[in-house]
Amino acid sequence: MAKAPNMAKKEQTHSKPAGGKQPVQLLPFKEVVKLHEQGKLDEAALGYRRILLVNPKDAPSWLNLGTLLRTQNKFEAALACTQRALELSPENASAWTNYGNALMSLDRHEESLAAHEKAVALSPDTFLLRSNFAIALREAGESERSVEQFNIAAKMKPEDSQIQWERAMTYLDMADFKRGWESFEIRWELGQLKQRGYQEPQWAGEDLTGKTIVLHEEQGFGDTIIAARYIPLVKARGGRVILQCNKALHRLFANIGADRIIDFGDVGEKVDYQVPMMSLPGIFKTDFDNMPPPANLTPAPLLPGPAHLLKNGDGRLKVGIVWSGSVTFARNAKRAVSVERFLPFAQIPGVQLYSLQKGPCEPELAKAGGQGLVLEMGPLVDDFADTAAVINELDLVIMTDSSVAHLTGSLGKPIWNLLCYRPYWLYTTRFPKKDACAWYPSMRYFRQEKPGDWDQVFRDAHAALTELAKQKTAK
């Protein structure tokens, strides 16, 4: 939240609106800020708006309201509010950085960078302004300049783990793996990942002969599937390997190379080492030259329900779709789209679509009128092994990025990953093969060429799918 400029403020308590209605209760500005800081956003927004009804020239309230709206993904309104703050306080660096943040959220990167540069010029020694500028540069794809600003910010606050984390992500975007893996370990100091409570030392690559090690899941399903490829390498160090992960992955990982797969809780036996799974790429010093192949996954037997629906697509190109990843993922709004964008694929002669979507976004297909046109597999599968069985019967999966992308890529099935302008670091543009993924050889990218431009991505995918369907028909 932006700090309000040091401006004199009256402690207003109420205002009598026109028409003789009851007075509207006004909270003092400081009380509204307190609500904002406590995460009571609706109450805080109401408080700022009431202040602005009485005093529409209150720059701090415009600024804080804009910041609040941005956290609610109400980007156009946020931009308008920060513009009001700038009109009233044009030399306020906080207003400029928040204006830049709102522009960045709307993928207006050139304007965003200009706003952040203005903020830094007004107050060059302010940590928050430098860090915001660095993040904006990274979002705009200017990684080298971004690292320069992160370095300046890190010198201002060497103890700040968040700025070190953001810089680590930028290194990985750049495929600067050496610095990236080393910096990646700072994630545990952010307080956002669940600690598993192990007292054993963290493994750093030592020989494991006669030892037992626990590899434990730390993040989402996708990251766990990415890191699962390292289990045979750990096993090759000579020890007993226990894999601790979400139960939805247990059957999928049945033959992955672990001696035992368990859910969370007490391991039930003596352990010598433990390691978070996403530390494994750094331990094995992964780069483009030594990247291990995807994990050996085990699909379940195909269930009768999915088998029946798959037969309905016989003679057609069978294409799975996913339009959203986890809605709790911070950047899901950038990587996900509405299901309506996928429905034109169903208009291509010879194509049958299958929804692999699971979770809160499943009902969107019915709301869009796509039921029946797109055959739904989500309600018919229970875990990733069931989903893998379905994917193995498809000709292609087309999707925006989520865990299913890692599942499909690990199975070696053709996948077209539709990516935003700055996607997950795994899909770095620094890989020498254009539109290809170093981690998943069967994956093809369709990436935004302009920030926020999904139209171009779906046009290109539609044209490619039309051509693929023609080829199938011609056989």
Contacts in CASP RR format, 6 or more apart in sequence:
PFRMAT RR
TARGET T0000
AUTHOR 0000-0000-0000
METHOD contacts of the structure
MODEL  1
MAKAPNMAKKEQTHSKPAGGKQPVQLLPFKEVVKLHEQGKLDEAALGYRR
ILLVNPKDAPSWLNLGTLLRTQNKFEAALACTQRALELSPENASAWTNYG
NALMSLDRHEESLAAHEKAVALSPDTFLLRSNFAIALREAGESERSVEQF
NIAAKMKPEDSQIQWERAMTYLDMADFKRGWESFEIRWELGQLKQRGYQE
PQWAGEDLTGKTIVLHEEQGFGDTIIAARYIPLVKARGGRVILQCNKALH
RLFANIGADRIIDFGDVGEKVDYQVPMMSLPGIFKTDFDNMPPPANLTPA
PLLPGPAHLLKNGDGRLKVGIVWSGSVTFARNAKRAVSVERFLPFAQIPG
VQLYSLQKGPCEPELAKAGGQGLVLEMGPLVDDFADTAAVINELDLVIMT
DSSVAHLTGSLGKPIWNLLCYRPYWLYTTRFPKKDACAWYPSMRYFRQEK
PGDWDQVFRDAHAALTELAKQKTAK
1 33 0 8 1.000
1 36 0 8 1.000
1 37 0 8 1.000
1 64 0 8 1.000
1 67 0 8 1.000
1 68 0 8 1.000
2 63 0 8 1.000
2 64 0 8 1.000
2 67 0 8 1.000
2 94 0 8 1.000
2 95 0 8 1.000
2 97 0 8 1.000
2 98 0 8 1.000
3 94 0 8 1.000
4 29 0 8 1.000
4 33 0 8 1.000
4 59 0 8 1.000
4 60 0 8 1.000
4 63 0 8 1.000
4 64 0 8 1.000
4 94 0 8 1.000
5 59 0 8 1.000
5 60 0 8 1.000
5 63 0 8 1.000
5 89 0 8 1.000
5 92 0 8 1.000
5 94 0 8 1.000
7 59 0 8 1.000
7 60 0 8 1.000
9 28 0 8 1.000
9 29 0 8 1.000
9 58 0 8 1.000
9 60 0 8 1.000
11 28 0 8 1.000
12 26 0 8 1.000
12 28 0 8 1.000
12 51 0 8 1.000
12 54 0 8 1.000
13 25 0 8 1.000
13 26 0 8 1.000
13 28 0 8 1.000
14 23 0 8 1.000
14 24 0 8 1.000
14 25 0 8 1.000
14 26 0 8 1.000
15 23 0 8 1.000
15 24 0 8 1.000
15 26 0 8 1.000
15 50 0 8 1.000
15 53 0 8 1.000
15 54 0 8 1.000
16 23 0 8 1.000
16 24 0 8 1.000
17 23 0 8 1.000
17 24 0 8 1.000
17 53 0 8 1.000
24 50 0 8 1.000
24 53 0 8 1.000
25 50 0 8 1.000
26 47 0 8 1.000
26 50 0 8 1.000
26 51 0 8 1.000
26 54 0 8 1.000
27 35 0 8 1.000
27 47 0 8 1.000
27 50 0 8 1.000
27 51 0 8 1.000
29 51 0 8 1.000
29 58 0 8 1.000
29 60 0 8 1.000
29 61 0 8 1.000
32 44 0 8 1.000
32 47 0 8 1.000
32 48 0 8 1.000
32 51 0 8 1.000
32 61 0 8 1.000
32 64 0 8 1.000
33 44 0 8 1.000
33 64 0 8 1.000
35 43 0 8 1.000
35 44 0 8 1.000
35 47 0 8 1.000
36 44 0 8 1.000
36 64 0 8 1.000
36 68 0 8 1.000
41 68 0 8 1.000
41 71 0 8 1.000
41 72 0 8 1.000
44 64 0 8 1.000
44 68 0 8 1.000
45 65 0 8 1.000
45 68 0 8 1.000
45 69 0 8 1.000
48 61 0 8 1.000
48 62 0 8 1.000
48 64 0 8 1.000
48 65 0 8 1.000
48 68 0 8 1.000
49 65 0 8 1.000
51 58 0 8 1.000
51 61 0 8 1.000
52 58 0 8 1.000
52 61 0 8 1.000
52 62 0 8 1.000
52 65 0 8 1.000
55 61 0 8 1.000
57 88 0 8 1.000
58 88 0 8 1.000
59 84 0 8 1.000
59 85 0 8 1.000
59 88 0 8 1.000
59 89 0 8 1.000
59 92 0 8 1.000
59 95 0 8 1.000
60 85 0 8 1.000
62 81 0 8 1.000
62 82 0 8 1.000
62 84 0 8 1.000
62 85 0 8 1.000
62 88 0 8 1.000
63 81 0 8 1.000
63 82 0 8 1.000
63 85 0 8 1.000
63 89 0 8 1.000
63 92 0 8 1.000
63 94 0 8 1.000
63 95 0 8 1.000
63 98 0 8 1.000
65 81 0 8 1.000
66 77 0 8 1.000
66 78 0 8 1.000
66 79 0 8 1.000
66 81 0 8 1.000
66 82 0 8 1.000
66 85 0 8 1.000
66 98 0 8 1.000
66 102 0 8 1.000
67 78 0 8 1.000
67 82 0 8 1.000
67 98 0 8 1.000
67 101 0 8 1.000
68 78 0 8 1.000
69 75 0 8 1.000
69 77 0 8 1.000
69 78 0 8 1.000
69 81 0 8 1.000
70 78 0 8 1.000
70 98 0 8 1.000
70 101 0 8 1.000
70 102 0 8 1.000
70 105 0 8 1.000
73 105 0 8 1.000
73 333 0 8 1.000
75 102 0 8 1.000
75 105 0 8 1.000
75 106 0 8 1.000
76 106 0 8 1.000
78 102 0 8 1.000
78 105 0 8 1.000
79 99 0 8 1.000
79 102 0 8 1.000
79 103 0 8 1.000
79 106 0 8 1.000
82 95 0 8 1.000
82 98 0 8 1.000
82 99 0 8 1.000
82 100 0 8 1.000
82 102 0 8 1.000
83 99 0 8 1.000
85 92 0 8 1.000
85 95 0 8 1.000
85 98 0 8 1.000
85 99 0 8 1.000
86 92 0 8 1.000
86 95 0 8 1.000
86 96 0 8 1.000
86 99 0 8 1.000
89 95 0 8 1.000
91 122 0 8 1.000
92 122 0 8 1.000
93 118 0 8 1.000
93 119 0 8 1.000
93 120 0 8 1.000
93 122 0 8 1.000
93 123 0 8 1.000
93 126 0 8 1.000
93 129 0 8 1.000
94 119 0 8 1.000
96 115 0 8 1.000
96 116 0 8 1.000
96 118 0 8 1.000
96 119 0 8 1.000
96 122 0 8 1.000
97 115 0 8 1.000
97 116 0 8 1.000
97 119 0 8 1.000
97 128 0 8 1.000
97 129 0 8 1.000
97 132 0 8 1.000
97 133 0 8 1.000
99 115 0 8 1.000
100 111 0 8 1.000
100 112 0 8 1.000
100 115 0 8 1.000
100 116 0 8 1.000
100 119 0 8 1.000
100 132 0 8 1.000
100 136 0 8 1.000
101 112 0 8 1.000
101 132 0 8 1.000
101 136 0 8 1.000
103 109 0 8 1.000
103 111 0 8 1.000
103 112 0 8 1.000
103 115 0 8 1.000
104 112 0 8 1.000
104 135 0 8 1.000
104 136 0 8 1.000
104 139 0 8 1.000
104 140 0 8 1.000
107 421 0 8 1.000
107 450 0 8 1.000
107 451 0 8 1.000
107 452 0 8 1.000
108 451 0 8 1.000
109 136 0 8 1.000
109 139 0 8 1.000
109 140 0 8 1.000
109 451 0 8 1.000
110 140 0 8 1.000
112 136 0 8 1.000
112 139 0 8 1.000
112 140 0 8 1.000
113 133 0 8 1.000
113 136 0 8 1.000
113 137 0 8 1.000
113 140 0 8 1.000
113 142 0 8 1.000
116 129 0 8 1.000
116 132 0 8 1.000
116 133 0 8 1.000
116 136 0 8 1.000
116 137 0 8 1.000
117 133 0 8 1.000
119 129 0 8 1.000
119 132 0 8 1.000
119 133 0 8 1.000
120 126 0 8 1.000
120 129 0 8 1.000
120 130 0 8 1.000
120 133 0 8 1.000
123 129 0 8 1.000
125 156 0 8 1.000
127 153 0 8 1.000
127 156 0 8 1.000
127 157 0 8 1.000
127 160 0 8 1.000
127 163 0 8 1.000
130 149 0 8 1.000
130 152 0 8 1.000
130 153 0 8 1.000
130 156 0 8 1.000
131 149 0 8 1.000
131 150 0 8 1.000
131 153 0 8 1.000
131 162 0 8 1.000
131 163 0 8 1.000
131 166 0 8 1.000
133 149 0 8 1.000
134 146 0 8 1.000
134 147 0 8 1.000
134 149 0 8 1.000
134 150 0 8 1.000
134 153 0 8 1.000
134 163 0 8 1.000
134 166 0 8 1.000
134 167 0 8 1.000
134 170 0 8 1.000
135 146 0 8 1.000
135 166 0 8 1.000
137 143 0 8 1.000
137 145 0 8 1.000
137 146 0 8 1.000
137 149 0 8 1.000
138 146 0 8 1.000
138 166 0 8 1.000
138 169 0 8 1.000
138 170 0 8 1.000
138 173 0 8 1.000
138 422 0 8 1.000
139 421 0 8 1.000
139 422 0 8 1.000
139 451 0 8 1.000
140 451 0 8 1.000
141 173 0 8 1.000
141 421 0 8 1.000
141 422 0 8 1.000
143 170 0 8 1.000
143 173 0 8 1.000
143 174 0 8 1.000
144 174 0 8 1.000
146 170 0 8 1.000
147 167 0 8 1.000
147 170 0 8 1.000
147 171 0 8 1.000
147 174 0 8 1.000
150 163 0 8 1.000
150 166 0 8 1.000
150 167 0 8 1.000
150 170 0 8 1.000
151 167 0 8 1.000
153 160 0 8 1.000
153 163 0 8 1.000
154 160 0 8 1.000
154 163 0 8 1.000
154 164 0 8 1.000
154 167 0 8 1.000
157 163 0 8 1.000
161 186 0 8 1.000
161 189 0 8 1.000
161 190 0 8 1.000
162 190 0 8 1.000
164 183 0 8 1.000
164 186 0 8 1.000
165 183 0 8 1.000
165 186 0 8 1.000
165 187 0 8 1.000
165 190 0 8 1.000
167 183 0 8 1.000
168 179 0 8 1.000
168 180 0 8 1.000
168 183 0 8 1.000
168 184 0 8 1.000
168 186 0 8 1.000
168 187 0 8 1.000
169 425 0 8 1.000
171 177 0 8 1.000
171 179 0 8 1.000
171 180 0 8 1.000
171 183 0 8 1.000
172 180 0 8 1.000
172 184 0 8 1.000
172 425 0 8 1.000
172 428 0 8 1.000
173 422 0 8 1.000
173 425 0 8 1.000
173 428 0 8 1.000
174 428 0 8 1.000
174 430 0 8 1.000
175 287 0 8 1.000
175 288 0 8 1.000
175 428 0 8 1.000
175 430 0 8 1.000
175 431 0 8 1.000
177 281 0 8 1.000
177 282 0 8 1.000
177 285 0 8 1.000
177 286 0 8 1.000
177 287 0 8 1.000
178 285 0 8 1.000
178 287 0 8 1.000
181 281 0 8 1.000
181 282 0 8 1.000
181 285 0 8 1.000
181 286 0 8 1.000
182 282 0 8 1.000
184 278 0 8 1.000
184 279 0 8 1.000
184 282 0 8 1.000
185 279 0 8 1.000
187 193 0 8 1.000
187 278 0 8 1.000
188 195 0 8 1.000
188 276 0 8 1.000
193 218 0 8 1.000
193 219 0 8 1.000
194 218 0 8 1.000
196 216 0 8 1.000
196 218 0 8 1.000
196 244 0 8 1.000
196 264 0 8 1.000
196 274 0 8 1.000
198 214 0 8 1.000
198 216 0 8 1.000
198 271 0 8 1.000
198 274 0 8 1.000
200 214 0 8 1.000
200 271 0 8 1.000
200 272 0 8 1.000
200 273 0 8 1.000
200 274 0 8 1.000
201 273 0 8 1.000
201 274 0 8 1.000
202 273 0 8 1.000
202 274 0 8 1.000
202 275 0 8 1.000
202 276 0 8 1.000
202 279 0 8 1.000
203 213 0 8 1.000
203 234 0 8 1.000
203 273 0 8 1.000
203 274 0 8 1.000
203 275 0 8 1.000
203 283 0 8 1.000
204 283 0 8 1.000
205 237 0 8 1.000
205 283 0 8 1.000
206 237 0 8 1.000
206 273 0 8 1.000
207 237 0 8 1.000
207 238 0 8 1.000
208 234 0 8 1.000
208 237 0 8 1.000
208 238 0 8 1.000
208 239 0 8 1.000
208 240 0 8 1.000
208 272 0 8 1.000
208 273 0 8 1.000
209 237 0 8 1.000
209 238 0 8 1.000
209 239 0 8 1.000
210 238 0 8 1.000
210 239 0 8 1.000
210 240 0 8 1.000
211 238 0 8 1.000
211 239 0 8 1.000
211 240 0 8 1.000
211 272 0 8 1.000
211 273 0 8 1.000
212 239 0 8 1.000
212 240 0 8 1.000
212 241 0 8 1.000
212 242 0 8 1.000
212 269 0 8 1.000
212 270 0 8 1.000
212 271 0 8 1.000
212 272 0 8 1.000
212 273 0 8 1.000
213 234 0 8 1.000
213 239 0 8 1.000
213 240 0 8 1.000
213 241 0 8 1.000
213 242 0 8 1.000
213 271 0 8 1.000
213 272 0 8 1.000
213 273 0 8 1.000
213 274 0 8 1.000
213 275 0 8 1.000
214 242 0 8 1.000
214 243 0 8 1.000
214 244 0 8 1.000
214 267 0 8 1.000
214 271 0 8 1.000
214 273 0 8 1.000
214 274 0 8 1.000
214 275 0 8 1.000
215 227 0 8 1.000
215 231 0 8 1.000
215 234 0 8 1.000
215 241 0 8 1.000
215 242 0 8 1.000
215 243 0 8 1.000
215 244 0 8 1.000
215 258 0 8 1.000
215 274 0 8 1.000
215 275 0 8 1.000
215 277 0 8 1.000
215 280 0 8 1.000
216 243 0 8 1.000
216 244 0 8 1.000
216 245 0 8 1.000
216 274 0 8 1.000
216 275 0 8 1.000
216 276 0 8 1.000
216 277 0 8 1.000
217 224 0 8 1.000
217 244 0 8 1.000
217 245 0 8 1.000
217 246 0 8 1.000
217 249 0 8 1.000
217 277 0 8 1.000
218 276 0 8 1.000
218 277 0 8 1.000
218 278 0 8 1.000
219 278 0 8 1.000
220 326 0 8 1.000
220 403 0 8 1.000
221 246 0 8 1.000
221 248 0 8 1.000
221 249 0 8 1.000
221 384 0 8 1.000
221 403 0 8 1.000
221 406 0 8 1.000
222 402 0 8 1.000
222 403 0 8 1.000
222 405 0 8 1.000
222 406 0 8 1.000
222 407 0 8 1.000
223 277 0 8 1.000
223 278 0 8 1.000
224 245 0 8 1.000
224 246 0 8 1.000
224 249 0 8 1.000
224 277 0 8 1.000
225 249 0 8 1.000
225 295 0 8 1.000
225 297 0 8 1.000
225 384 0 8 1.000
225 403 0 8 1.000
225 406 0 8 1.000
225 407 0 8 1.000
225 410 0 8 1.000
226 278 0 8 1.000
226 406 0 8 1.000
226 426 0 8 1.000
226 439 0 8 1.000
227 277 0 8 1.000
227 278 0 8 1.000
227 280 0 8 1.000
227 281 0 8 1.000
228 253 0 8 1.000
228 256 0 8 1.000
228 277 0 8 1.000
228 295 0 8 1.000
228 297 0 8 1.000
228 410 0 8 1.000
229 292 0 8 1.000
229 293 0 8 1.000
229 294 0 8 1.000
229 295 0 8 1.000
229 410 0 8 1.000
230 277 0 8 1.000
230 280 0 8 1.000
230 281 0 8 1.000
230 283 0 8 1.000
230 284 0 8 1.000
230 292 0 8 1.000
231 241 0 8 1.000
231 243 0 8 1.000
231 256 0 8 1.000
231 257 0 8 1.000
231 258 0 8 1.000
231 295 0 8 1.000
232 256 0 8 1.000
232 257 0 8 1.000
232 292 0 8 1.000
232 296 0 8 1.000
233 280 0 8 1.000
233 284 0 8 1.000
233 292 0 8 1.000
234 241 0 8 1.000
234 280 0 8 1.000
235 241 0 8 1.000
235 257 0 8 1.000
235 258 0 8 1.000
235 259 0 8 1.000
240 259 0 8 1.000
240 260 0 8 1.000
241 257 0 8 1.000
241 258 0 8 1.000
241 259 0 8 1.000
241 260 0 8 1.000
242 258 0 8 1.000
242 259 0 8 1.000
242 260 0 8 1.000
242 261 0 8 1.000
242 262 0 8 1.000
242 267 0 8 1.000
242 269 0 8 1.000
242 271 0 8 1.000
243 253 0 8 1.000
243 256 0 8 1.000
243 258 0 8 1.000
243 260 0 8 1.000
243 261 0 8 1.000
243 262 0 8 1.000
244 261 0 8 1.000
244 262 0 8 1.000
244 263 0 8 1.000
244 264 0 8 1.000
244 265 0 8 1.000
244 267 0 8 1.000
245 253 0 8 1.000
245 261 0 8 1.000
245 263 0 8 1.000
245 277 0 8 1.000
246 263 0 8 1.000
247 263 0 8 1.000
247 383 0 8 1.000
248 383 0 8 1.000
248 384 0 8 1.000
249 383 0 8 1.000
249 384 0 8 1.000
250 261 0 8 1.000
250 263 0 8 1.000
250 383 0 8 1.000
251 298 0 8 1.000
251 300 0 8 1.000
251 383 0 8 1.000
251 384 0 8 1.000
251 385 0 8 1.000
252 297 0 8 1.000
252 298 0 8 1.000
252 299 0 8 1.000
252 383 0 8 1.000
252 384 0 8 1.000
252 385 0 8 1.000
252 388 0 8 1.000
252 407 0 8 1.000
253 261 0 8 1.000
253 295 0 8 1.000
253 297 0 8 1.000
253 298 0 8 1.000
254 261 0 8 1.000
254 298 0 8 1.000
254 385 0 8 1.000
255 296 0 8 1.000
255 298 0 8 1.000
256 295 0 8 1.000
256 296 0 8 1.000
256 297 0 8 1.000
256 298 0 8 1.000
257 296 0 8 1.000
275 283 0 8 1.000
284 290 0 8 1.000
284 292 0 8 1.000
286 292 0 8 1.000
288 431 0 8 1.000
288 432 0 8 1.000
288 438 0 8 1.000
291 438 0 8 1.000
291 439 0 8 1.000
294 409 0 8 1.000
294 410 0 8 1.000
294 411 0 8 1.000
294 412 0 8 1.000
294 439 0 8 1.000
294 440 0 8 1.000
295 410 0 8 1.000
297 388 0 8 1.000
297 407 0 8 1.000
297 410 0 8 1.000
297 411 0 8 1.000
298 385 0 8 1.000
298 388 0 8 1.000
299 385 0 8 1.000
299 388 0 8 1.000
299 389 0 8 1.000
299 391 0 8 1.000
299 392 0 8 1.000
299 411 0 8 1.000
300 383 0 8 1.000
300 385 0 8 1.000
300 386 0 8 1.000
300 388 0 8 1.000
300 389 0 8 1.000
301 389 0 8 1.000
302 310 0 8 1.000
302 389 0 8 1.000
302 390 0 8 1.000
302 392 0 8 1.000
302 393 0 8 1.000
303 380 0 8 1.000
303 381 0 8 1.000
303 386 0 8 1.000
303 389 0 8 1.000
305 380 0 8 1.000
306 377 0 8 1.000
306 380 0 8 1.000
306 381 0 8 1.000
306 386 0 8 1.000
306 389 0 8 1.000
306 390 0 8 1.000
306 393 0 8 1.000
309 354 0 8 1.000
309 375 0 8 1.000
309 376 0 8 1.000
309 377 0 8 1.000
309 380 0 8 1.000
310 318 0 8 1.000
310 354 0 8 1.000
310 390 0 8 1.000
310 393 0 8 1.000
312 352 0 8 1.000
312 375 0 8 1.000
313 352 0 8 1.000
313 375 0 8 1.000
315 350 0 8 1.000
316 350 0 8 1.000
316 351 0 8 1.000
316 352 0 8 1.000
316 472 0 8 1.000
317 350 0 8 1.000
317 351 0 8 1.000
317 352 0 8 1.000
317 395 0 8 1.000
317 396 0 8 1.000
317 465 0 8 1.000
317 468 0 8 1.000
317 469 0 8 1.000
317 472 0 8 1.000
318 352 0 8 1.000
318 354 0 8 1.000
318 393 0 8 1.000
318 394 0 8 1.000
318 395 0 8 1.000
318 396 0 8 1.000
319 345 0 8 1.000
319 351 0 8 1.000
319 352 0 8 1.000
319 353 0 8 1.000
319 354 0 8 1.000
319 394 0 8 1.000
319 395 0 8 1.000
319 396 0 8 1.000
319 397 0 8 1.000
319 398 0 8 1.000
319 465 0 8 1.000
320 353 0 8 1.000
320 354 0 8 1.000
320 355 0 8 1.000
320 356 0 8 1.000
320 377 0 8 1.000
320 391 0 8 1.000
320 394 0 8 1.000
320 396 0 8 1.000
320 397 0 8 1.000
320 398 0 8 1.000
320 399 0 8 1.000
321 339 0 8 1.000
321 342 0 8 1.000
321 345 0 8 1.000
321 353 0 8 1.000
321 354 0 8 1.000
321 355 0 8 1.000
321 356 0 8 1.000
321 357 0 8 1.000
321 374 0 8 1.000
321 397 0 8 1.000
321 398 0 8 1.000
321 399 0 8 1.000
322 355 0 8 1.000
322 356 0 8 1.000
322 357 0 8 1.000
322 397 0 8 1.000
322 399 0 8 1.000
322 400 0 8 1.000
322 402 0 8 1.000
322 404 0 8 1.000
322 405 0 8 1.000
323 336 0 8 1.000
323 337 0 8 1.000
323 338 0 8 1.000
323 339 0 8 1.000
323 341 0 8 1.000
323 342 0 8 1.000
323 357 0 8 1.000
323 361 0 8 1.000
323 364 0 8 1.000
323 399 0 8 1.000
323 400 0 8 1.000
324 332 0 8 1.000
324 336 0 8 1.000
324 337 0 8 1.000
324 357 0 8 1.000
324 361 0 8 1.000
324 364 0 8 1.000
324 400 0 8 1.000
324 402 0 8 1.000
325 332 0 8 1.000
325 335 0 8 1.000
325 336 0 8 1.000
325 361 0 8 1.000
325 400 0 8 1.000
325 401 0 8 1.000
325 402 0 8 1.000
325 403 0 8 1.000
326 332 0 8 1.000
326 402 0 8 1.000
326 403 0 8 1.000
327 360 0 8 1.000
327 361 0 8 1.000
329 335 0 8 1.000
334 420 0 8 1.000
334 422 0 8 1.000
335 400 0 8 1.000
335 401 0 8 1.000
335 402 0 8 1.000
335 419 0 8 1.000
335 420 0 8 1.000
335 423 0 8 1.000
335 424 0 8 1.000
336 361 0 8 1.000
336 400 0 8 1.000
337 400 0 8 1.000
337 418 0 8 1.000
337 454 0 8 1.000
338 364 0 8 1.000
338 368 0 8 1.000
339 357 0 8 1.000
339 361 0 8 1.000
339 364 0 8 1.000
339 365 0 8 1.000
339 368 0 8 1.000
339 370 0 8 1.000
340 368 0 8 1.000
341 454 0 8 1.000
341 458 0 8 1.000
342 353 0 8 1.000
342 374 0 8 1.000
342 398 0 8 1.000
343 368 0 8 1.000
343 370 0 8 1.000
343 373 0 8 1.000
343 374 0 8 1.000
344 458 0 8 1.000
344 462 0 8 1.000
345 351 0 8 1.000
345 353 0 8 1.000
345 398 0 8 1.000
345 461 0 8 1.000
345 462 0 8 1.000
345 465 0 8 1.000
346 353 0 8 1.000
346 370 0 8 1.000
346 373 0 8 1.000
346 374 0 8 1.000
348 462 0 8 1.000
348 465 0 8 1.000
348 466 0 8 1.000
348 469 0 8 1.000
349 469 0 8 1.000
349 473 0 8 1.000
350 469 0 8 1.000
350 472 0 8 1.000
350 473 0 8 1.000
351 465 0 8 1.000
351 469 0 8 1.000
352 375 0 8 1.000
353 373 0 8 1.000
353 374 0 8 1.000
353 375 0 8 1.000
354 374 0 8 1.000
354 375 0 8 1.000
354 376 0 8 1.000
354 377 0 8 1.000
354 390 0 8 1.000
354 394 0 8 1.000
355 362 0 8 1.000
355 365 0 8 1.000
355 374 0 8 1.000
355 375 0 8 1.000
355 376 0 8 1.000
355 377 0 8 1.000
355 378 0 8 1.000
356 377 0 8 1.000
356 378 0 8 1.000
356 387 0 8 1.000
356 390 0 8 1.000
356 391 0 8 1.000
356 397 0 8 1.000
356 399 0 8 1.000
356 404 0 8 1.000
357 364 0 8 1.000
357 365 0 8 1.000
357 376 0 8 1.000
357 378 0 8 1.000
358 378 0 8 1.000
358 381 0 8 1.000
358 387 0 8 1.000
362 376 0 8 1.000
362 378 0 8 1.000
362 379 0 8 1.000
365 371 0 8 1.000
365 374 0 8 1.000
365 376 0 8 1.000
377 387 0 8 1.000
377 390 0 8 1.000
378 387 0 8 1.000
380 386 0 8 1.000
381 387 0 8 1.000
381 389 0 8 1.000
381 390 0 8 1.000
384 403 0 8 1.000
384 407 0 8 1.000
387 404 0 8 1.000
387 407 0 8 1.000
388 407 0 8 1.000
388 411 0 8 1.000
391 397 0 8 1.000
391 404 0 8 1.000
391 407 0 8 1.000
391 408 0 8 1.000
391 411 0 8 1.000
391 413 0 8 1.000
392 411 0 8 1.000
392 413 0 8 1.000
394 413 0 8 1.000
395 414 0 8 1.000
395 472 0 8 1.000
396 413 0 8 1.000
396 414 0 8 1.000
396 415 0 8 1.000
396 416 0 8 1.000
396 465 0 8 1.000
396 468 0 8 1.000
397 404 0 8 1.000
397 405 0 8 1.000
397 408 0 8 1.000
397 413 0 8 1.000
397 414 0 8 1.000
397 415 0 8 1.000
397 416 0 8 1.000
398 415 0 8 1.000
398 416 0 8 1.000
398 418 0 8 1.000
398 461 0 8 1.000
398 465 0 8 1.000
399 405 0 8 1.000
399 408 0 8 1.000
399 415 0 8 1.000
399 416 0 8 1.000
399 417 0 8 1.000
399 418 0 8 1.000
400 417 0 8 1.000
400 418 0 8 1.000
400 419 0 8 1.000
401 417 0 8 1.000
401 418 0 8 1.000
401 419 0 8 1.000
401 423 0 8 1.000
401 424 0 8 1.000
401 427 0 8 1.000
405 415 0 8 1.000
405 417 0 8 1.000
405 440 0 8 1.000
405 443 0 8 1.000
406 440 0 8 1.000
408 415 0 8 1.000
408 440 0 8 1.000
408 442 0 8 1.000
408 443 0 8 1.000
409 415 0 8 1.000
409 440 0 8 1.000
409 442 0 8 1.000
409 443 0 8 1.000
410 440 0 8 1.000
411 442 0 8 1.000
412 440 0 8 1.000
412 441 0 8 1.000
412 442 0 8 1.000
413 442 0 8 1.000
414 442 0 8 1.000
414 444 0 8 1.000
415 440 0 8 1.000
415 442 0 8 1.000
415 443 0 8 1.000
415 444 0 8 1.000
416 443 0 8 1.000
416 444 0 8 1.000
416 445 0 8 1.000
416 446 0 8 1.000
416 461 0 8 1.000
416 464 0 8 1.000
417 427 0 8 1.000
417 437 0 8 1.000
417 443 0 8 1.000
417 444 0 8 1.000
417 445 0 8 1.000
417 446 0 8 1.000
418 446 0 8 1.000
418 454 0 8 1.000
418 457 0 8 1.000
418 458 0 8 1.000
418 461 0 8 1.000
419 427 0 8 1.000
419 445 0 8 1.000
419 446 0 8 1.000
419 447 0 8 1.000
419 448 0 8 1.000
419 457 0 8 1.000
420 447 0 8 1.000
420 448 0 8 1.000
420 451 0 8 1.000
420 452 0 8 1.000
421 447 0 8 1.000
421 448 0 8 1.000
421 449 0 8 1.000
421 450 0 8 1.000
421 451 0 8 1.000
421 452 0 8 1.000
421 453 0 8 1.000
422 451 0 8 1.000
423 447 0 8 1.000
426 437 0 8 1.000
426 439 0 8 1.000
427 437 0 8 1.000
427 445 0 8 1.000
427 447 0 8 1.000
428 438 0 8 1.000
429 447 0 8 1.000
431 437 0 8 1.000
431 438 0 8 1.000
435 444 0 8 1.000
435 445 0 8 1.000
435 446 0 8 1.000
435 447 0 8 1.000
436 443 0 8 1.000
436 444 0 8 1.000
436 445 0 8 1.000
437 443 0 8 1.000
437 445 0 8 1.000
446 457 0 8 1.000
446 460 0 8 1.000
446 461 0 8 1.000
446 464 0 8 1.000
447 457 0 8 1.000
448 454 0 8 1.000
448 456 0 8 1.000
448 457 0 8 1.000
449 456 0 8 1.000
450 456 0 8 1.000
END
